[in-house]
Amino acid sequence: MSRQWLIVIGIVAALALGTWKLVISAPPSIQLGVTAPDFTATDLATGKPVSLYQKYHGQVTLVNIWATWCAPCREEIPAMDSLYVALKDKGFHIVGVSVDEGNDDVVKQFAKEYHISFDVLHDQPGNIKSTYQTTGVPESFLIDKRGRIVRMVPRAHPWNSVESRHLVETLLAETPS
C-alpha cells in the first residue's frame, strides 16, 4: 500500500474518532420530558453556591434565565413575582438565574429595585446558558416534582396569567411516582 493511502486512511480514522468523541460527549438535548440538568450558581441571599438538585429537588420550580440589561426580562419579572407570591405557600419555587457578567452587587441592586421575592442566583460565567442550551434571555424552564421539564418558554411570558397559574397548581397537586 502506498504511503499516500496510509496517510488518507489515518486522516479518515482520526476524523471518525473525533466525530465519535463529540457525539458521545455531547450534552443531552434540552426538551420537554427530560430531566432538568443540574447547575450551580451563587445564591445572592447567602453568597454561597447552590445547585438546582441540592435546593429544589422534588419541588415544582420555575428556572428563569435572565439579565439586568434585558428589557423583556424587566417586563416579565413582576408577573413571575406575582405568581410566586400567590403559590409559594403551596410549595412553588422560582429560581431567577442572572447571567450578568458584572459582580453580584449589580444583580442584588436590580433585585432590590424590582422587589423580587423569589430566589435570585447569579451565574457570572454564564455556564447555565450552555447547560440549558439557551439562545438568549429571558428563557424559562418549568420543572415538575420528578425533575422533568414540562414547559420551556424562550421569551418573556405572562407568568401570572390564568393559564400559567393553572398549570403550576396542577403540577403542585401531583404526587410524584
Beta strands, then each sheet from edge to edge (+ up, - down):
strand 1: 40-43
strand 2: 48-51
strand 3: 61-66
strand 4: 93-98
strand 5: 119-122
strand 6: 139-143
strand 7: 149-153
sheet 1: 2+ 1- 5+ 4+ 3+ 6- 7+
end
